[in-house]
Amino acid sequence: MVAKQFRCPTIVAGDFNSVRAHPDFRSLSTGLLDADGVWPVATWPANRSHAPQAGTEHILARNLEPTQFQSLNIKGSDHSAITATLVGQ
């Protein structure tokens, strides 16, 4: 949906509180590449005794290619942060 509106490089990023399988997220992300690659990176909950279970943070891009991606712990947050390096195609 977002990608259809713009032909220039596009980045949509943030805490979507949604995994890739959610129908609304799939609709929003059609035509966009998720920077974490084929396998989603789990980012929530991050402040528990067990590893995060769900990937709810996303960096989505169109006409850009991710070259680096990482997840970072943030003290006091129940979500991990994510960063990506995106380059023009």
C-alpha positions in Angstrom: 0.0 0.0 0.0 2.7 2.5 1.0 5.0 1.4 -1.8 2.4 1.9 -4.5 2.1 5.6 -3.5 5.8 6.5 -4.1 8.3 5.7 -6.8 11.3 7.2 -5.0 13.3 5.3 -2.3 11.0 4.8 0.7 11.6 3.9 4.3 8.9 3.0 6.8 10.3 2.2 10.2 9.1 1.8 13.8 7.5 -0.3 16.4 4.4 -1.7 14.6 3.4 -4.0 17.5 2.7 -6.5 14.8 4.5 -9.5 13.4 4.8 -10.1 9.6 1.9 -12.6 9.7 -0.7 -10.0 10.8 -3.0 -9.2 7.9 -2.9 -5.4 8.4 0.9 -5.5 8.5 1.0 -7.6 5.3 -1.2 -5.1 3.6 0.9 -2.2 4.7 4.2 -3.8 3.8 3.2 -5.1 0.3 6.0 -4.0 -2.1 8.4 -3.2 0.7 11.5 -5.2 1.8 11.9 -5.9 5.5 15.5 -5.0 6.3 16.0 -8.0 8.7 15.9 -10.4 5.9 14.1 -13.7 5.4 13.9 -14.6 9.0 12.3 -12.0 11.3 14.5 -10.8 14.3 12.7 -11.2 17.6 12.5 -7.9 19.5 9.8 -8.3 22.1 9.7 -8.9 25.1 13.4 -7.9 25.6 13.5 -7.5 29.4 12.6 -11.0 30.4 14.7 -14.0 31.6 14.0 -15.6 28.2 14.9 -14.5 24.7 12.5 -12.2 22.8 9.8 -14.2 21.0 8.2 -11.8 18.4 9.5 -9.4 15.8 7.4 -6.3 16.2 9.9 -3.6 15.1 10.5 -3.3 11.4 12.5 -1.3 8.9 10.7 -1.5 5.6 12.2 -0.2 2.4 11.5 0.2 -1.3 14.3 0.9 -3.9 16.9 0.4 -1.1 18.9 -2.6 -0.2 19.9 -3.5 3.4 23.6 -4.1 3.8 23.6 -4.3 7.6 21.0 -5.0 10.3 21.3 -5.4 14.0 19.2 -5.6 17.2 20.2 -3.7 20.3 19.1 -4.0 23.9 17.9 -0.8 25.5 18.0 -0.6 29.3 14.6 -0.2 30.8 12.6 -1.0 27.6 10.7 -4.2 26.9 11.5 -3.9 23.2 14.9 -4.2 21.5 15.9 -1.4 19.1 16.8 -2.2 15.5 19.2 -0.4 13.1 19.9 -1.0 9.4 22.1 0.4 6.8 20.3 0.9 3.5 21.9 1.7 0.1 20.3 2.7 -3.2 19.8 0.0 -5.8 
